[in-house]
């Protein structure tokens, strides 16, 4: 089979993507630290709006 350069590029990108962790551990660690020491604040209005938006999208 002959693959176009674009198809080879897509295949290489898929391979790179599959090698990435599903969880961004550095972001999880930062959020845990912020929650533990207080500077992490959650805006309940923003959470509610995102929930409503998500339900609208289905």
TANOR-V163690 format. One record per backbone hydrogen bond with DSSP energy under -0.5 kcal/mol. CO is the residue of the C=O (numbers start at 0). NH is the residue of the N-H. E is the energy in kcal/mol with one decimal. If there is no record, write none. Layout:
BEGIN
co->CO nh->NH e->E
co->CO nh->NH e->E
END
This chain:
BEGIN
co->0 nh->2 e->-0.6
co->3 nh->7 e->-2.1
co->4 nh->8 e->-2.3
co->5 nh->9 e->-2.4
co->6 nh->10 e->-2.3
co->7 nh->11 e->-2.3
co->8 nh->12 e->-2.4
co->9 nh->13 e->-2.5
co->10 nh->14 e->-2.0
co->11 nh->15 e->-2.2
co->12 nh->16 e->-2.6
co->13 nh->17 e->-2.4
co->14 nh->18 e->-1.0
co->15 nh->18 e->-0.5
co->15 nh->19 e->-0.5
co->16 nh->19 e->-1.3
co->22 nh->24 e->-1.6
co->23 nh->26 e->-0.9
co->23 nh->27 e->-2.0
co->24 nh->28 e->-2.6
co->25 nh->29 e->-1.8
co->26 nh->30 e->-2.4
co->27 nh->31 e->-2.5
co->28 nh->32 e->-2.3
co->29 nh->33 e->-2.5
co->30 nh->34 e->-2.5
co->31 nh->35 e->-2.3
co->32 nh->36 e->-2.1
co->33 nh->37 e->-1.1
co->33 nh->39 e->-1.5
co->38 nh->40 e->-0.6
co->40 nh->42 e->-0.5
co->41 nh->43 e->-0.8
co->42 nh->46 e->-2.2
co->43 nh->47 e->-2.6
co->44 nh->48 e->-2.4
co->45 nh->49 e->-2.4
co->46 nh->50 e->-2.1
co->47 nh->51 e->-2.5
co->48 nh->52 e->-2.8
co->49 nh->53 e->-2.3
co->50 nh->54 e->-2.2
co->51 nh->55 e->-2.1
co->52 nh->56 e->-1.8
co->53 nh->57 e->-1.2
END
